[in-house]
Amino acid sequence: MSFNSPTLNNILNKILVVVNSKPIVAIKEGFMLTMPLTIIGSVFLLFAFIPVGGYPEFMAGIFGEAWQTPLFQVVGATFDILAMVGAFGIAYTYVKYEGHNGVNAGILSIVSLLIVTSGFVVAPDGVTEIGGVIPKAFLGGKGMIAAIFIGLIVGKIYSHVLNKGWVIKLPDSVPEGVSNAFKSLIPGFIIILLAFLTYIFFEVVFQETFIETIYQLIQTPLQDMSDSFWGVLAIAFLISFFWWCGVHGPVIVMGIMGPIVTANSLHNQSLVNAGETLIAGENAKIVTNQFIDQFITVGGSGLTFGLVCCMVLFARSMQMKQLGRLSFIPGIFNINEPVIFATPIIFNPIMLAPFILAPMLSVIMVYTSINLGFVGPFTAVQVPWTTPIILSGFLIGGWSAALLQVCVFVMTVCVYMPFFKYQDKITAAEEKQAEEEAQKAAQPNTADDRNPSPIGGTVTA
């Protein structure tokens, strides 16, 4: 059973036009370059804050009181430059899809980001300014939205100049590297001049840098919106709804919201690094990328691992039994495309309700648990998205987060069960009908093919 609607298709087509536009694709793919840094940095960060009692004292007894310092060096060199890497990636991706070499555009994007960022930091006394220093805070979590603006603007200008042919052309005999360098001179000068004028404008008008202004006026409200209960509930709904409509929900939603919730986790980590205790609702953000990855899409979008377990344990139809067996191992590692397409869930009105309801109930459970202090707010520790349930919870938040994952899993089984039974009943009936028709077709025809005689005998044809 499935459902389709011309009106819904028209809406989805319009959404896809926006989603597949160059700016959105550039943001999604550009920030993908930060993934290796966040995962590698998380490993070192995890070693600095392993959630086991007595661990800090044990390490300090072996390596001294400053045992975390080398670990923080790696953390700072990865998490604290995510905005800069994102700016490079966005400009590079945009220009690449315009058909040009995007490396030079990515470099110009980094330069532009540095131009509109302060060239000093304030000393602990709150008065003295120390020059010749780049504030890493605005190259990391606080600079996410500014990096998006800069990457898109640089990519657009660079591509436009090259498309118009406003470049210094050298003979074909000149090496390609030299030719590309001269080709970037005119767009590079325009971009850097624009960044220069932007720096002057914001210093004169706002008495702050561009990146600080964007953080206060745009990024902070966006982070607060994403950190609200209704904000994360909308994220959970849209991820599942888009998938049900046949569109990859996490790619769309997190391609846009990913930098914002990542900034939330980096905000929490900065508080921990400063020696503060994270308190939800006061100084800490609740909704981070760990919230999304490990409680809204863990086991796959729609939390379908609960559905897979229903198939394995309770299915009566052969199709559901076989699908459950085939999907169990991938489901452990949060891969659920087999269930999405083979159940099917896409455009299936029976599965619409649990597919959307389970993640939204998970949001209620997790948000409430963090807000009430049963589970601590998450820091910047991340795990690969394929990390199995319970293990991923323990790594990002200790045993309390792992236990919460178990509770969420039990909830998903209960939510999917009645809908699964109804779907399984329909599938079993269809299989029985198909089997009966096959048996009927396979039975030999026992009727005599000869024509009957009026007197009871037979005549041959």
Long-range contacts (C-beta under 8 A, 24 or more apart in sequence): 1-348, 1-349, 1-350, 1-426, 2-344, 2-346, 2-347, 2-348, 2-349, 3-347, 3-348, 3-349, 3-352, 4-347, 8-245, 12-245, 12-246, 12-247, 15-242, 15-247, 15-252, 16-247, 19-247, 19-252, 19-255, 22-94, 22-97, 22-98, 23-94, 23-152, 24-255, 24-256, 25-93, 25-97, 26-90, 26-91, 26-93, 26-94, 26-97, 26-151, 26-152, 26-155, 27-90, 27-148, 27-151, 27-152, 27-255, 27-256, 27-259, 28-251, 28-255, 28-256, 28-258, 29-89, 29-93, 30-86, 30-87, 30-88, 30-89, 30-90, 30-91, 30-92, 30-93, 30-94, 30-151, 31-86, 31-89, 31-90, 31-255, 31-258, 31-259, 32-89, 33-85, 33-86, 33-88, 33-89, 34-82, 34-85, 34-86, 34-89, 34-262, 37-78, 37-79, 37-81, 37-82, 37-85, 38-78, 38-79, 38-82, 38-262, 38-380, 38-382, 39-382, 39-383, 39-384, 40-74, 40-78, 41-74, 41-75, 41-77, 41-78, 41-79, 41-380, 42-380, 42-381, 42-382, 42-383, 44-71, 44-74, 44-75, 44-78, 45-71, 45-75, 45-79, 45-269, 45-379, 45-380, 45-381, 46-381, 46-395, 47-71, 48-72, 48-75, 49-272, 49-379, 49-381, 51-394, 51-397, 51-398, 51-399, 72-273, 75-269, 75-380, 76-136, 79-140, 79-141, 79-266, 79-269, 79-380, 80-136, 80-137, 80-139, 80-140, 81-136, 81-139, 81-140, 82-139, 82-140, 82-141, 82-144, 82-262, 82-266, 83-113, 83-138, 83-139, 83-140, 83-141, 83-142, 83-143, 83-144, 83-146, 83-147, 84-110, 84-113, 84-139, 84-143, 84-147, 86-144, 86-147, 86-148, 86-151, 86-259, 87-112, 87-113, 87-147, 87-148, 87-150, 87-151, 87-154, 88-151, 89-151, 90-147, 90-148, 90-151, 90-152, 90-155, 91-150, 91-151, 91-152, 91-154, 91-155, 91-158, 92-155, 93-155, 94-151, 94-152, 94-155, 94-156, 94-159, 95-155, 95-158, 95-159, 95-162, 98-155, 98-159, 98-162, 98-163, 100-158, 100-159, 100-162, 101-180, 102-155, 104-158, 104-180, 104-181, 104-183, 104-184, 104-188, 105-154, 105-155, 105-158, 105-159, 105-184, 105-187, 108-154, 108-158, 108-184, 108-187, 108-188, 108-191, 108-192, 109-150, 109-151, 109-154, 109-155, 111-191, 111-192, 111-195, 112-150, 112-153, 112-154, 112-191, 112-192, 112-194, 112-195, 113-139, 113-143, 113-146, 113-147, 113-150, 113-211, 115-192, 115-195, 115-196, 115-198, 115-199, 116-146, 116-150, 116-195, 116-198, 116-199, 116-202, 116-209, 116-210, 116-211, 117-143, 117-209, 117-211, 118-209, 118-211, 118-212, 137-270, 138-211, 138-212, 138-215, 140-266, 141-262, 141-263, 141-264, 141-265, 141-266, 141-267, 141-270, 142-211, 142-215, 142-219, 142-263, 142-266, 143-211, 143-215, 144-219, 144-259, 144-260, 144-262, 144-263, 145-214, 145-215, 145-218, 145-219, 145-222, 145-259, 145-260, 146-210, 146-211, 146-214, 146-215, 146-219, 147-259, 148-259, 149-214, 153-194, 154-191, 157-187, 157-190, 157-191, 157-194, 158-184, 158-187, 158-191, 161-186, 161-187, 161-190, 162-187, 219-260, 219-263, 222-260, 223-260, 223-263, 223-264, 223-267, 223-285, 226-257, 226-260, 226-261, 226-264, 226-287, 227-264, 227-285, 227-286, 227-287, 228-287, 229-363, 229-367, 231-287, 232-286, 232-287, 232-291, 232-292, 232-296, 232-363, 232-367, 233-360, 233-363, 233-364, 235-287, 235-292, 235-296, 236-296, 236-359, 236-360, 236-362, 236-363, 237-356, 237-359, 237-360, 239-296, 239-297, 239-301, 239-359, 240-301, 240-302, 240-355, 240-356, 240-359, 241-356, 243-301, 243-302, 243-340, 243-345, 243-346, 243-355, 244-302, 244-345, 244-346, 244-347, 244-348, 244-351, 244-352, 244-355, 244-356, 245-346, 245-347, 246-346, 246-347, 249-301, 250-297, 250-301, 254-289, 254-292, 257-292, 258-289, 261-287, 261-288, 261-289, 261-291, 261-292, 262-288, 262-289, 264-288, 264-289, 265-289, 265-290, 265-378, 265-379, 265-380, 265-382, 266-380, 268-377, 268-378, 268-379, 268-380, 269-379, 269-380, 272-379, 278-376, 278-377, 278-379, 279-377, 280-370, 280-371, 280-373, 280-376, 280-377, 281-371, 284-377, 285-377, 286-367, 286-370, 286-371, 286-377, 287-367, 288-377, 288-378, 289-382, 290-378, 290-381, 290-382, 290-396, 290-397, 291-366, 291-370, 291-378, 293-382, 293-383, 293-385, 293-392, 294-383, 294-392, 294-393, 294-396, 294-401, 294-405, 295-362, 295-363, 295-366, 295-404, 295-405, 295-408, 296-359, 296-362, 296-363, 297-334, 297-359, 297-385, 298-334, 298-389, 298-392, 298-405, 298-408, 299-331, 299-334, 299-336, 299-389, 299-409, 299-412, 300-331, 300-334, 300-335, 300-336, 300-337, 300-339, 300-340, 301-336, 301-340, 301-359, 302-336, 302-340, 302-345, 302-354, 302-355, 302-356, 302-358, 302-359, 303-358, 303-359, 303-362, 303-408, 303-409, 303-412, 304-331, 304-336, 304-339, 304-340, 304-345, 304-355, 304-412, 304-416, 305-331, 305-332, 305-334, 305-336, 305-389, 305-409, 305-412, 306-358, 306-409, 306-411, 306-412, 306-413, 306-414, 306-415, 306-416, 307-339, 307-343, 307-354, 307-412, 307-416, 307-420, 308-336, 308-339, 309-413, 310-413, 310-416, 310-417, 310-420, 311-420, 311-424, 314-417, 314-420, 314-421, 314-424, 315-424, 316-424, 316-425, 316-428, 317-424, 317-427, 317-428, 317-431, 318-431, 319-427, 319-431, 320-420, 320-423, 320-424, 320-427, 332-388, 332-389, 333-386, 333-387, 333-388, 334-385, 334-386, 334-387, 334-388, 335-386, 343-423, 348-423, 350-419, 350-422, 350-423, 350-426, 351-419, 351-423, 353-419, 354-415, 354-416, 354-419, 354-420, 357-415, 358-411, 358-412, 358-415, 358-416, 361-411, 361-415, 362-408, 362-411, 362-412, 365-404, 365-407, 365-408, 365-411, 366-404, 366-408, 369-404, 374-400, 374-404, 375-400, 375-401, 375-404, 376-400, 376-401
